[in-house]
Amino acid sequence: MNKPALEIPVLDIPVHPETMDGRDPSLLRGDRVSGDRYYSREFMQKEWDHMWTKIWHVAGRLVDLQEPGDFVVHDFMNQSVMCVKQEDGSIRAFYNVCQHRALRLVDQSSSVNEFHCPYHGWVWGLDGALKSVHDPENFSQGNPCGKLTLKELRCDTWGGFVWYSFSDDSPGLMEYLHPMPEVYKNYPMDTAVRIFARKIRLNTNWKFASVNFSESYHTRTAHPQVPPWIDQDYWSARSEIWPNGHGRTVQPMRPSLRDRLPEGEPHPFDDILRQWDIDPDSYASFEEKAIKGWMDLKEAKRRLWKERGYVHYEHMNDEELTDSPHTVFFPNVTISFLPDNLIFFRTEPDPKDPTKCTFDLWCMAFPVEGQKEAHGIMTRDFYPVVECEEETVDFDGGRGVPEIIDAIVWQDMMLAEAQQNGWESMGFDDYYLADQEARVRYFHETLNDYLEGRKGGPAA
């Protein structure tokens, strides 16, 4: 279908100077994407050697580290890392392993005054220094106290998350994330409350999500409930990429002009308009409601945010007040920045099997005065606006996460498990991509840059 012959307002939103067009195939080298990178153990090892050990990982939520001794544990592949709040308020990261006989010190996030090894009773301080051992006089090489410390990793924070890196000399967190901290400076991410959290075990390679979230070409087929709510048409949205491998699609949160619900069926956009005192029946046509209603919504939010308690709107621009930047942070974290919500997605590889992974789904809401519950967006239900714990479940063919059945991300997971077999088919040779899917190949080319040593090296 051709683009609708309707003038759509162009917002005067500044674009970061390093932004490139994510739909421009001339920016690609054309690297072949073969299926073996989704199931090969050799390729999995290359990812560990050259990419996972060079990037920054999200260890957990900053809100979980309020007092000295609070710590979060993050297990990745065969490694375990704990990020610990120090007496001076800083956060330090250590490998979660006793330097005596290699036992893991802790199993899960908690709070302590010091770390006690459950094997031989060695005691480690919050700063990683060894404080006491049994029978210190019995070590012919000398008392280990004052000599040994836990092995430390680099640690930093951004966006309400605690990050660490296995590498001592690759770029720092802000350089690694560049330019995303600047692009999303108007969102008070530190204030978002995690209201729903699941770690879901899936039978598919971790890369499925990064690739899937790099295009919207599949949405009309896989997620028919979305176009009446978010315009997925490639001519209406922007696709952007940056040199570090990050990319995003900025989609107007208004109905697509080429997708119509059956006559008489309630329209989700009508409810959004009514929430801000806009009468959806006041528009002469569907097109006028979609376009002028979208602009009227921006004006209403700009005018009413303070009296209604939407304090997180204070610094948002007209795009951020109503639209949906869906962002892939290379390689495995995706965040949907909605006006009132953040949705955090992360896939991580199984330590042994490249055809398996875990998928973290964290639904977060910005607090609104007087609002006790918020919709999980990717879930069926509303949840109290209080920080929740994460539960680990098996996807089990879609049955293991009843809270998200038929939701967008559930549909993606159903496709991913089915697609794993396709990647292993001898009938698949390479992608044949539409221009609007250019970010798919860009993701793989960035991954190739890491594997071939062009990225992830020492900071300049």
DAQUI-V400038 format. One line per field, one symbol per residue. ss: DSSP state (@ for helix, = for strand, . for the rest). phi: phi as a letter, one per 20 degrees, with the letter a starting at -180 (. if undefined). psi: psi as a letter, one per 40 degrees, with the letter a starting at -180 (. if undefined). Layout:
ss=???
phi=???
psi=???
//
This chain:
ss=...................==...@@@.......@@@@..@@@@@@@@@@@@...======@@@.....=======..=======.....=====..............==...==......==....====...@@@..........=..=======..=====....=..@@@@@..@@@@.....@@@.==========....@@@@@@......@@@@...............====.....=====................@@@@@@@@....@@@...@@@@@@@@@@@@@@@@@@@......@@@..........======...=====...=========.......=========.......===......===......====.@@@...@@@...@@@@@@@@@@@@@@@@...........@@@@@@@@@@@@@@@@@......=..
phi=.fffebfdgdfedfdgfefdffdeffeeengfdefffdbffffgfffffdcfededdeereffedecgnfbddcecledcccdcfefenfccdcfebffecmeffcdbfabbeaddffecmfddffenefebbflffedfeogffndecffdcfbbcamndddbcfeecfgfgfffegdfgffdfeefffefdedbbcddeceafffgfgfgeebdfeffeecffegfdcfeffeedddcccgfofbbdddfebfffddcfggnfgdfffffffgdmdefeeefbfffffefffffffffffedgffenefffgdfeffffcdcfdceegdcdcceeegdbdcdcbdcfffdcfecbdcecdeccffcgneeccffmecedecgecfdeeddbeflmnefcffdgmfgfffffffffffgfffeffeddafcdfgfdgffffgfffgffffdnecnegff
psi=iiiighhhihighihhdehiheeheeeidfhigiddeeehdddddddddeddedahihdahdeegdihehiihhhhbeihihhhhideeihihihghhecffihdidiiahidihhhedeeihhideeihdiiifdeehdeihdhediiihiiiiiiieeihiiieieeiiiddddehfddddfdehgddeihhehhhhhhigiidedddddeeiededdddgeeddedhhehdediihiiideeiiihhhhgiiieehhiihehhhddddddddffhhdeeididdddddddddddddddddedddeegdeedeiiddddeaghhhhhhdehhhhgideihhhhhiiiiddheeiiihhhhhiihhhhehdiihedeidiiiigihiihihiidffeeegddeheiddddddddddddddddeheehdiigiideeddddddddddddddeeeieaii.
//
